[in-house]
């Protein structure tokens, strides 16, 4: 009797342990199923955060369009911090209202200097700076006291204050009107001719194209700025050679 009771108790304990193990398996299976479902949901919707809020991804295929100001100058995109960059400013050159050409002008009063003397000095300066071939260098209009000089200078790209690289040549016309005691000069018809390649011809562009083109604005502006530097130096050189020579009185010593 006692043996039968003990065997019954033992069987119940074994069955209880077996049920506990089954319960543990069920609980583990349930936890695993829940974790798998959450992970799968996150994979299916990677743009949704754990709080259920969607995150926005930038579209790499979209690029900001270049913006221009009222003068056609490109506007740089805003920098970090929300501060907008200043718009690029092109060089400002004088445009003749009649010819619509870029023009450099100057009127010089030179009292007590005759028109013949001024004429000779202008020709001498042109021959020293450009060429001694008068047929290709000059267009003479004696009736209107006008001298037209076909000039050409080397074009440079100034990388710094002390370095420069040749980029071809600048061709232009220097027109000089001469009167007694004064003269007027004008530089116009400006053309930039690039370096001639091994095959083909050099590219030629009028300054007006560089000045108004909506493309390659910074590149063309750099060409005009460097040319402006050289042309102004040429103008200073011209007015210097047109001045009367200094005559020292032999008694003033």
C-alpha positions as CSV (number, residue, x, y, z in Angstrom):
1,X,0.0,0.0,0.0
2,X,2.7,2.4,0.9
3,X,4.7,1.3,-2.1
4,X,1.8,2.0,-4.4
5,X,1.3,5.5,-2.9
6,X,5.0,6.4,-3.3
7,X,5.0,5.3,-6.9
8,X,1.9,7.4,-7.6
9,X,3.6,10.5,-6.1
10,X,6.8,9.9,-8.0
11,X,4.9,9.6,-11.3
12,X,3.1,12.9,-10.6
13,X,6.4,14.6,-9.9
14,X,7.9,13.3,-13.2
15,X,4.8,14.5,-15.1
16,X,5.0,18.0,-13.4
17,X,8.6,18.4,-14.4
18,X,7.8,17.4,-17.9
19,X,5.0,20.0,-18.0
20,X,7.4,22.7,-16.8
21,X,9.9,21.9,-19.5
22,X,7.1,22.1,-22.1
23,X,6.0,25.4,-20.6
24,X,9.6,26.8,-20.9
25,X,9.7,25.7,-24.5
26,X,6.4,27.4,-25.2
27,X,7.5,30.6,-23.6
28,X,10.9,30.7,-25.4
29,X,9.1,29.9,-28.7
30,X,6.7,32.8,-28.1
31,X,9.5,35.3,-27.2
32,X,11.4,34.3,-30.3
33,X,8.3,34.7,-32.5
34,X,7.7,38.2,-31.2
35,X,11.3,39.3,-31.7
36,X,11.3,37.9,-35.2
37,X,8.1,39.8,-36.1
38,X,9.6,43.1,-34.8
39,X,12.8,42.6,-36.8
40,X,11.0,41.7,-39.9
41,X,8.8,44.8,-39.6
42,X,11.9,47.1,-39.3
43,X,13.5,45.5,-42.4
44,X,10.3,46.0,-44.4
45,X,10.1,49.7,-43.4
46,X,13.7,51.0,-42.8
47,X,12.5,54.6,-43.0
48,X,10.4,54.2,-39.8
49,X,12.1,54.8,-36.4
50,X,11.4,52.8,-33.2
51,X,8.9,55.5,-32.2
52,X,6.9,54.9,-35.4
53,X,8.1,58.2,-37.1
54,X,9.3,58.2,-40.7
55,X,12.7,59.6,-41.5
56,X,13.3,61.5,-44.8
57,X,16.1,60.6,-47.0
58,X,17.7,63.2,-49.3
59,X,17.2,62.5,-53.0
60,X,20.8,62.3,-54.4
61,X,19.4,62.5,-58.0
62,X,18.1,66.0,-57.5
63,X,20.6,68.9,-57.8
64,X,20.1,72.6,-57.0
65,X,19.7,74.7,-60.1
66,X,22.1,77.5,-60.6
67,X,20.5,80.8,-59.6
68,X,21.4,84.2,-61.2
69,X,20.9,87.8,-60.1
70,X,19.3,90.5,-62.1
71,X,22.6,91.2,-63.9
72,X,23.1,87.6,-65.0
73,X,25.8,86.9,-62.4
74,X,25.7,83.4,-60.7
75,X,24.7,83.3,-57.1
76,X,26.7,81.0,-54.9
77,X,24.7,78.5,-52.8
78,X,24.1,79.3,-49.1
79,X,26.9,78.2,-46.8
80,X,26.4,76.2,-43.6
81,X,24.7,78.2,-40.9
82,X,22.2,79.7,-43.3
83,X,24.4,82.7,-44.4
84,X,24.0,83.3,-48.1
85,X,27.2,83.8,-50.1
86,X,27.7,87.1,-52.0
87,X,26.8,86.9,-55.7
88,X,29.8,86.8,-58.1
89,X,30.5,90.2,-59.4
90,X,31.8,90.6,-63.0
91,X,34.2,93.2,-64.1
92,X,32.6,96.5,-65.2
93,X,33.9,97.8,-68.5
94,X,33.0,100.9,-70.6
95,X,30.6,100.1,-73.5
96,X,30.3,102.6,-76.3
97,X,26.7,103.7,-76.7
98,X,27.0,103.9,-80.5
99,X,29.1,100.8,-81.4
100,X,28.2,98.7,-78.4
101,X,31.9,97.7,-78.2
102,X,34.1,97.6,-75.1
103,X,36.1,100.8,-75.3
104,X,39.0,102.5,-73.5
105,X,39.1,106.2,-73.8
106,X,41.4,109.1,-72.9
107,X,41.7,112.8,-73.6
108,X,45.1,114.4,-72.8
109,X,45.8,118.2,-72.8
110,X,49.3,118.9,-73.8
111,X,49.8,122.6,-74.2
112,X,52.5,124.1,-76.4
113,X,52.8,120.8,-78.3
114,X,52.0,121.1,-82.0
115,X,49.8,118.6,-83.8
116,X,52.7,117.5,-86.1
117,X,54.8,116.7,-83.1
118,X,52.1,114.6,-81.5
119,X,51.5,112.8,-84.8
120,X,55.2,111.8,-85.1
121,X,55.3,110.7,-81.5
122,X,52.2,108.5,-81.8
123,X,53.7,106.8,-84.9
124,X,57.1,106.3,-83.2
125,X,55.4,104.7,-80.1
126,X,53.4,102.3,-82.3
127,X,56.6,101.2,-84.2
128,X,58.4,100.6,-80.9
129,X,55.6,98.6,-79.3
130,X,54.1,96.6,-82.2
131,X,55.8,96.6,-85.6
132,X,57.8,98.7,-88.1
133,X,55.8,97.6,-91.1
134,X,53.7,100.7,-91.7
135,X,51.5,99.1,-94.3
136,X,50.0,96.6,-91.8
137,X,50.4,98.8,-88.7
138,X,48.7,102.1,-89.6
139,X,45.5,103.4,-91.2
140,X,46.1,107.1,-91.7
141,X,43.4,109.7,-92.2
142,X,45.3,113.0,-92.5
143,X,42.2,115.0,-93.4
144,X,40.6,114.3,-90.0
145,X,43.9,114.3,-88.2
146,X,43.3,110.7,-87.2
147,X,45.8,107.8,-86.9
148,X,44.5,104.2,-86.5
149,X,47.0,101.7,-85.1
150,X,46.5,97.9,-85.5
151,X,48.0,96.7,-82.2
152,X,48.7,93.3,-80.7
153,X,50.0,92.3,-77.3
154,X,50.6,89.0,-75.5
155,X,47.7,87.7,-73.4
156,X,48.6,86.5,-69.9
157,X,46.9,84.7,-67.1
158,X,48.1,86.2,-63.8
159,X,48.1,83.5,-61.2
160,X,49.6,85.7,-58.6
161,X,51.5,89.0,-58.3
162,X,54.7,87.4,-59.5
163,X,53.7,84.7,-61.9
164,X,52.0,84.8,-65.3
165,X,51.3,82.3,-68.0
166,X,50.8,83.2,-71.8
167,X,47.3,82.4,-73.0
168,X,47.6,83.7,-76.6
169,X,47.3,87.3,-77.8
170,X,45.0,90.3,-77.7
171,X,44.4,92.2,-80.9
172,X,42.8,95.7,-81.1
173,X,42.7,99.1,-82.7
174,X,44.2,102.2,-81.2
175,X,42.6,105.3,-82.7
176,X,44.3,108.7,-82.1
177,X,42.7,112.1,-82.9
178,X,45.2,114.9,-82.9
179,X,44.8,118.6,-82.5
180,X,47.0,121.5,-81.5
181,X,48.0,121.1,-77.8
182,X,45.9,118.0,-77.1
183,X,44.9,114.5,-78.4
184,X,42.3,111.8,-77.8
185,X,42.9,108.1,-78.0
186,X,40.5,105.1,-78.1
187,X,41.2,101.3,-77.8
188,X,38.4,99.1,-79.2
189,X,37.7,96.1,-81.4
190,X,39.3,93.9,-78.8
191,X,39.8,90.2,-79.7
192,X,41.4,87.4,-77.7
193,X,43.1,84.7,-79.8
194,X,44.1,81.6,-77.9
195,X,47.3,79.6,-78.3
196,X,47.3,77.7,-81.6
197,X,47.0,74.0,-81.1
198,X,49.1,71.4,-83.0
199,X,46.1,70.6,-85.2
200,X,43.6,73.3,-86.3
201,X,43.3,77.0,-85.8
202,X,43.4,79.1,-82.6
203,X,40.1,80.1,-81.1
204,X,39.2,83.8,-81.5
205,X,36.6,85.5,-79.3
206,X,35.6,89.2,-79.1
207,X,35.7,90.7,-75.6
208,X,32.0,91.4,-75.9
209,X,31.3,87.7,-76.0
210,X,33.3,87.1,-72.8
211,X,31.5,90.1,-71.2
212,X,27.9,88.9,-72.0
213,X,28.1,85.1,-72.1
214,X,26.0,83.3,-69.5
215,X,28.3,80.3,-69.5
216,X,31.8,80.0,-68.0
217,X,31.3,83.3,-66.3
218,X,34.2,83.1,-63.9
219,X,36.6,81.9,-66.6
220,X,35.7,84.6,-69.1
221,X,35.7,87.3,-66.3
222,X,39.3,86.2,-65.4
223,X,40.4,86.7,-69.1
224,X,38.8,90.2,-69.1
225,X,40.4,91.2,-65.8
226,X,43.9,90.1,-66.9
227,X,43.4,91.9,-70.2
228,X,42.2,95.0,-68.5
229,X,45.4,95.1,-66.5
230,X,47.6,94.9,-69.6
231,X,45.6,97.4,-71.6
232,X,45.7,100.0,-68.8
233,X,49.5,99.5,-68.6
234,X,49.6,100.1,-72.4
235,X,47.6,103.3,-72.0
236,X,50.0,104.6,-69.4
237,X,52.9,103.8,-71.6
238,X,51.4,105.6,-74.5
239,X,50.7,108.8,-72.6
240,X,54.2,108.7,-71.2
241,X,55.8,108.6,-74.7
242,X,53.5,111.4,-75.9
243,X,54.7,113.8,-73.4
244,X,57.2,116.6,-74.3
245,X,60.8,115.7,-73.6
246,X,62.4,117.5,-70.6
247,X,64.8,120.1,-71.8
248,X,67.3,121.4,-69.2
249,X,68.5,124.9,-69.6
250,X,72.3,124.9,-69.8
251,X,72.4,127.9,-67.4
252,X,70.2,126.1,-64.9
253,X,72.8,124.0,-63.1
